């Protein structure tokens, strides 16, 4: 069995929104909302924004 956080980790690593949305639809229905919530939490986490800003300043 794959856990919702594992699905979220794989989805977040994808490059495009279309890929992420398609992958979310592949998640079993009973885990989909929780997986979506994990993805949104990770995507909106302040540490992600700081890493993104740090990468842009190095480029």
Chimera marker file (.cmm) of the C-alpha trace (Angstrom):
<marker_set name="trace">
<marker id="1" x="0.000" y="0.000" z="0.000" r="1" g="1" b="0" radius="0.5"/>
<marker id="2" x="1.224" y="3.474" z="-0.817" r="1" g="1" b="0" radius="0.5"/>
<marker id="3" x="0.558" y="6.179" z="1.746" r="1" g="1" b="0" radius="0.5"/>
<marker id="4" x="-0.948" y="9.584" z="0.865" r="1" g="1" b="0" radius="0.5"/>
<marker id="5" x="2.296" y="11.401" z="1.729" r="1" g="1" b="0" radius="0.5"/>
<marker id="6" x="4.209" y="9.150" z="-0.644" r="1" g="1" b="0" radius="0.5"/>
<marker id="7" x="1.778" y="9.961" z="-3.441" r="1" g="1" b="0" radius="0.5"/>
<marker id="8" x="2.129" y="13.660" z="-2.583" r="1" g="1" b="0" radius="0.5"/>
<marker id="9" x="5.938" y="13.449" z="-2.654" r="1" g="1" b="0" radius="0.5"/>
<marker id="10" x="5.837" y="11.941" z="-6.125" r="1" g="1" b="0" radius="0.5"/>
<marker id="11" x="3.269" y="14.449" z="-7.392" r="1" g="1" b="0" radius="0.5"/>
<marker id="12" x="5.134" y="17.488" z="-6.073" r="1" g="1" b="0" radius="0.5"/>
<marker id="13" x="8.297" y="16.366" z="-7.858" r="1" g="1" b="0" radius="0.5"/>
<marker id="14" x="6.553" y="16.602" z="-11.243" r="1" g="1" b="0" radius="0.5"/>
<marker id="15" x="7.413" y="19.554" z="-13.476" r="1" g="1" b="0" radius="0.5"/>
<marker id="16" x="4.068" y="20.738" z="-14.855" r="1" g="1" b="0" radius="0.5"/>
<marker id="17" x="0.668" y="21.361" z="-13.377" r="1" g="1" b="0" radius="0.5"/>
<marker id="18" x="-0.936" y="19.107" z="-15.993" r="1" g="1" b="0" radius="0.5"/>
<marker id="19" x="1.313" y="16.221" z="-14.934" r="1" g="1" b="0" radius="0.5"/>
<marker id="20" x="0.495" y="16.833" z="-11.273" r="1" g="1" b="0" radius="0.5"/>
<marker id="21" x="-3.265" y="16.976" z="-11.917" r="1" g="1" b="0" radius="0.5"/>
<marker id="22" x="-3.152" y="13.780" z="-13.984" r="1" g="1" b="0" radius="0.5"/>
<marker id="23" x="-1.147" y="12.003" z="-11.271" r="1" g="1" b="0" radius="0.5"/>
<marker id="24" x="-3.624" y="13.107" z="-8.609" r="1" g="1" b="0" radius="0.5"/>
<marker id="25" x="-6.400" y="11.460" z="-10.591" r="1" g="1" b="0" radius="0.5"/>
<marker id="26" x="-4.423" y="8.200" z="-10.483" r="1" g="1" b="0" radius="0.5"/>
<marker id="27" x="-4.485" y="8.203" z="-6.668" r="1" g="1" b="0" radius="0.5"/>
<marker id="28" x="-7.158" y="5.873" z="-5.236" r="1" g="1" b="0" radius="0.5"/>
<marker id="29" x="-10.339" y="7.829" z="-4.643" r="1" g="1" b="0" radius="0.5"/>
<marker id="30" x="-10.458" y="7.210" z="-0.891" r="1" g="1" b="0" radius="0.5"/>
<marker id="31" x="-6.965" y="8.772" z="-0.520" r="1" g="1" b="0" radius="0.5"/>
<marker id="32" x="-7.299" y="11.567" z="-3.073" r="1" g="1" b="0" radius="0.5"/>
<marker id="33" x="-8.479" y="14.426" z="-0.835" r="1" g="1" b="0" radius="0.5"/>
<marker id="34" x="-5.849" y="13.745" z="1.818" r="1" g="1" b="0" radius="0.5"/>
<marker id="35" x="-3.154" y="13.477" z="-0.844" r="1" g="1" b="0" radius="0.5"/>
<marker id="36" x="-4.319" y="16.744" z="-2.385" r="1" g="1" b="0" radius="0.5"/>
<marker id="37" x="-4.145" y="18.422" z="1.030" r="1" g="1" b="0" radius="0.5"/>
<marker id="38" x="-0.583" y="17.114" z="1.548" r="1" g="1" b="0" radius="0.5"/>
<marker id="39" x="0.398" y="18.484" z="-1.874" r="1" g="1" b="0" radius="0.5"/>
<marker id="40" x="-1.099" y="21.901" z="-1.157" r="1" g="1" b="0" radius="0.5"/>
<marker id="41" x="0.539" y="22.073" z="2.262" r="1" g="1" b="0" radius="0.5"/>
<marker id="42" x="3.938" y="21.232" z="0.812" r="1" g="1" b="0" radius="0.5"/>
<marker id="43" x="3.484" y="23.584" z="-2.149" r="1" g="1" b="0" radius="0.5"/>
<marker id="44" x="2.521" y="26.532" z="0.093" r="1" g="1" b="0" radius="0.5"/>
<marker id="45" x="5.049" y="25.842" z="2.855" r="1" g="1" b="0" radius="0.5"/>
<marker id="46" x="7.233" y="28.886" z="3.693" r="1" g="1" b="0" radius="0.5"/>
<marker id="47" x="10.442" y="26.842" z="3.387" r="1" g="1" b="0" radius="0.5"/>
<marker id="48" x="9.641" y="26.100" z="-0.262" r="1" g="1" b="0" radius="0.5"/>
<marker id="49" x="9.303" y="29.807" z="-1.003" r="1" g="1" b="0" radius="0.5"/>
<marker id="50" x="12.643" y="30.510" z="0.701" r="1" g="1" b="0" radius="0.5"/>
<marker id="51" x="14.380" y="27.769" z="-1.330" r="1" g="1" b="0" radius="0.5"/>
<marker id="52" x="12.882" y="29.119" z="-4.549" r="1" g="1" b="0" radius="0.5"/>
<marker id="53" x="14.064" y="32.665" z="-3.753" r="1" g="1" b="0" radius="0.5"/>
<marker id="54" x="17.536" y="31.379" z="-2.877" r="1" g="1" b="0" radius="0.5"/>
<marker id="55" x="17.783" y="29.497" z="-6.182" r="1" g="1" b="0" radius="0.5"/>
<marker id="56" x="16.738" y="32.583" z="-8.145" r="1" g="1" b="0" radius="0.5"/>
<marker id="57" x="19.338" y="34.771" z="-6.426" r="1" g="1" b="0" radius="0.5"/>
<marker id="58" x="22.095" y="32.299" z="-7.391" r="1" g="1" b="0" radius="0.5"/>
<marker id="59" x="21.137" y="32.305" z="-11.062" r="1" g="1" b="0" radius="0.5"/>
<link id1="1" id2="2" r="1" g="1" b="0" radius="0.2"/>
<link id1="2" id2="3" r="1" g="1" b="0" radius="0.2"/>
<link id1="3" id2="4" r="1" g="1" b="0" radius="0.2"/>
<link id1="4" id2="5" r="1" g="1" b="0" radius="0.2"/>
<link id1="5" id2="6" r="1" g="1" b="0" radius="0.2"/>
<link id1="6" id2="7" r="1" g="1" b="0" radius="0.2"/>
<link id1="7" id2="8" r="1" g="1" b="0" radius="0.2"/>
<link id1="8" id2="9" r="1" g="1" b="0" radius="0.2"/>
<link id1="9" id2="10" r="1" g="1" b="0" radius="0.2"/>
<link id1="10" id2="11" r="1" g="1" b="0" radius="0.2"/>
<link id1="11" id2="12" r="1" g="1" b="0" radius="0.2"/>
<link id1="12" id2="13" r="1" g="1" b="0" radius="0.2"/>
<link id1="13" id2="14" r="1" g="1" b="0" radius="0.2"/>
<link id1="14" id2="15" r="1" g="1" b="0" radius="0.2"/>
<link id1="15" id2="16" r="1" g="1" b="0" radius="0.2"/>
<link id1="16" id2="17" r="1" g="1" b="0" radius="0.2"/>
<link id1="17" id2="18" r="1" g="1" b="0" radius="0.2"/>
<link id1="18" id2="19" r="1" g="1" b="0" radius="0.2"/>
<link id1="19" id2="20" r="1" g="1" b="0" radius="0.2"/>
<link id1="20" id2="21" r="1" g="1" b="0" radius="0.2"/>
<link id1="21" id2="22" r="1" g="1" b="0" radius="0.2"/>
<link id1="22" id2="23" r="1" g="1" b="0" radius="0.2"/>
<link id1="23" id2="24" r="1" g="1" b="0" radius="0.2"/>
<link id1="24" id2="25" r="1" g="1" b="0" radius="0.2"/>
<link id1="25" id2="26" r="1" g="1" b="0" radius="0.2"/>
<link id1="26" id2="27" r="1" g="1" b="0" radius="0.2"/>
<link id1="27" id2="28" r="1" g="1" b="0" radius="0.2"/>
<link id1="28" id2="29" r="1" g="1" b="0" radius="0.2"/>
<link id1="29" id2="30" r="1" g="1" b="0" radius="0.2"/>
<link id1="30" id2="31" r="1" g="1" b="0" radius="0.2"/>
<link id1="31" id2="32" r="1" g="1" b="0" radius="0.2"/>
<link id1="32" id2="33" r="1" g="1" b="0" radius="0.2"/>
<link id1="33" id2="34" r="1" g="1" b="0" radius="0.2"/>
<link id1="34" id2="35" r="1" g="1" b="0" radius="0.2"/>
<link id1="35" id2="36" r="1" g="1" b="0" radius="0.2"/>
<link id1="36" id2="37" r="1" g="1" b="0" radius="0.2"/>
<link id1="37" id2="38" r="1" g="1" b="0" radius="0.2"/>
<link id1="38" id2="39" r="1" g="1" b="0" radius="0.2"/>
<link id1="39" id2="40" r="1" g="1" b="0" radius="0.2"/>
<link id1="40" id2="41" r="1" g="1" b="0" radius="0.2"/>
<link id1="41" id2="42" r="1" g="1" b="0" radius="0.2"/>
<link id1="42" id2="43" r="1" g="1" b="0" radius="0.2"/>
<link id1="43" id2="44" r="1" g="1" b="0" radius="0.2"/>
<link id1="44" id2="45" r="1" g="1" b="0" radius="0.2"/>
<link id1="45" id2="46" r="1" g="1" b="0" radius="0.2"/>
<link id1="46" id2="47" r="1" g="1" b="0" radius="0.2"/>
<link id1="47" id2="48" r="1" g="1" b="0" radius="0.2"/>
<link id1="48" id2="49" r="1" g="1" b="0" radius="0.2"/>
<link id1="49" id2="50" r="1" g="1" b="0" radius="0.2"/>
<link id1="50" id2="51" r="1" g="1" b="0" radius="0.2"/>
<link id1="51" id2="52" r="1" g="1" b="0" radius="0.2"/>
<link id1="52" id2="53" r="1" g="1" b="0" radius="0.2"/>
<link id1="53" id2="54" r="1" g="1" b="0" radius="0.2"/>
<link id1="54" id2="55" r="1" g="1" b="0" radius="0.2"/>
<link id1="55" id2="56" r="1" g="1" b="0" radius="0.2"/>
<link id1="56" id2="57" r="1" g="1" b="0" radius="0.2"/>
<link id1="57" id2="58" r="1" g="1" b="0" radius="0.2"/>
<link id1="58" id2="59" r="1" g="1" b="0" radius="0.2"/>
</marker_set>
